[in-house]
Amino acid sequence: MTHEADWVTVRVFPGSHRDAAIAAMFAAGAEGVQELADSVVTHVHGQSLANSMLCAVLAASADARVDTAPLAPIDWSEQWKHGIRAQTLGALTIAPPWLAESLDPARSIIIDPGMAFGTGEHATTRGVVRLMQSVIRPGDRIADLGAGSAVLAIAAVKLGAAHVAAIELDADAIGNAEENVARNGVSGQITVLEGDAATLLPLVAPVRVITANILSLVLLELLPVIVDALAPDGVAILSGILVAERDMMAEAVDAIGWRVDLEDQEDAWWSAAIVRR
């Protein structure tokens, strides 16, 4: 038996007036829908709302079919974890704590997702980690801009960096970054700094490598600061760039006397290592 307070799944087979049926779902209280090949699905709170939605859809598309069913109770505090996978990227594996038991600590980066960006689930993070493995040398000093969860800073140390300044503007991400640094046993080699990269980067310069996985428009603004902070043989790894923005970014790099040395592309995202010409 479905109680009024329970969540109900509403699956609509919209018939000949798909757009009108979807509009009716929203008008009847849907906060979002999932469009599948043959149907449209939403979840609503209470059977009364589900019944109202059924009537609205049939009024909008007479040949539609609407199925409703109770949504099984889910512990979302645990369920979301099933969507996170370990990511093996060359010599390194990024994994959440609950998937880390069998991993080699020397070759793994254990990240509790928290609220900070950087679990390895996004193509931009993976692109930087792949490029880092051809760039970082033992003993390097590195700056990571937009450090988020500190995943890239930790990866740099695992690849041999002597020290990383992990710079993050978002105060809410700092605690998560510090926890991940401690969890991976690299507190002595990573300093998490809260503040604006344009202000803090010159204070930790010179460094041989800079990683920056941030919005492309921010990257464009920071390029002069980035190149000024690098040692003569320095390399910057830039990410957060759409493939459609590749030419724009390459032209900006060329305009400051640098060039694209290495590239990585995954899905719609492009990452690059740039060096002096």
Secondary structure as GFF3:
##gff-version 3
##sequence-region A 1 277
A	DSSP	beta_strand	7	13	.	.	.	ID=ss1
A	DSSP	alpha_helix	18	27	.	.	.	ID=ss2
A	DSSP	beta_strand	34	35	.	.	.	ID=ss3
A	DSSP	beta_strand	40	45	.	.	.	ID=ss4
A	DSSP	alpha_helix	47	60	.	.	.	ID=ss5
A	DSSP	beta_strand	65	70	.	.	.	ID=ss6
A	DSSP	alpha_helix	76	79	.	.	.	ID=ss7
A	DSSP	three_ten_helix	80	83	.	.	.	ID=ss8
A	DSSP	beta_strand	87	89	.	.	.	ID=ss9
A	DSSP	beta_strand	92	95	.	.	.	ID=ss10
A	DSSP	three_ten_helix	97	99	.	.	.	ID=ss11
A	DSSP	three_ten_helix	105	107	.	.	.	ID=ss12
A	DSSP	beta_strand	108	110	.	.	.	ID=ss13
A	DSSP	alpha_helix	123	132	.	.	.	ID=ss14
A	DSSP	beta_strand	141	145	.	.	.	ID=ss15
A	DSSP	alpha_helix	151	158	.	.	.	ID=ss16
A	DSSP	beta_strand	163	168	.	.	.	ID=ss17
A	DSSP	alpha_helix	171	183	.	.	.	ID=ss18
A	DSSP	beta_strand	190	194	.	.	.	ID=ss19
A	DSSP	alpha_helix	197	204	.	.	.	ID=ss20
A	DSSP	beta_strand	207	213	.	.	.	ID=ss21
A	DSSP	alpha_helix	216	229	.	.	.	ID=ss22
A	DSSP	beta_strand	230	242	.	.	.	ID=ss23
A	DSSP	three_ten_helix	243	245	.	.	.	ID=ss24
A	DSSP	alpha_helix	246	255	.	.	.	ID=ss25
A	DSSP	beta_strand	258	266	.	.	.	ID=ss26
A	DSSP	beta_strand	269	276	.	.	.	ID=ss27
###
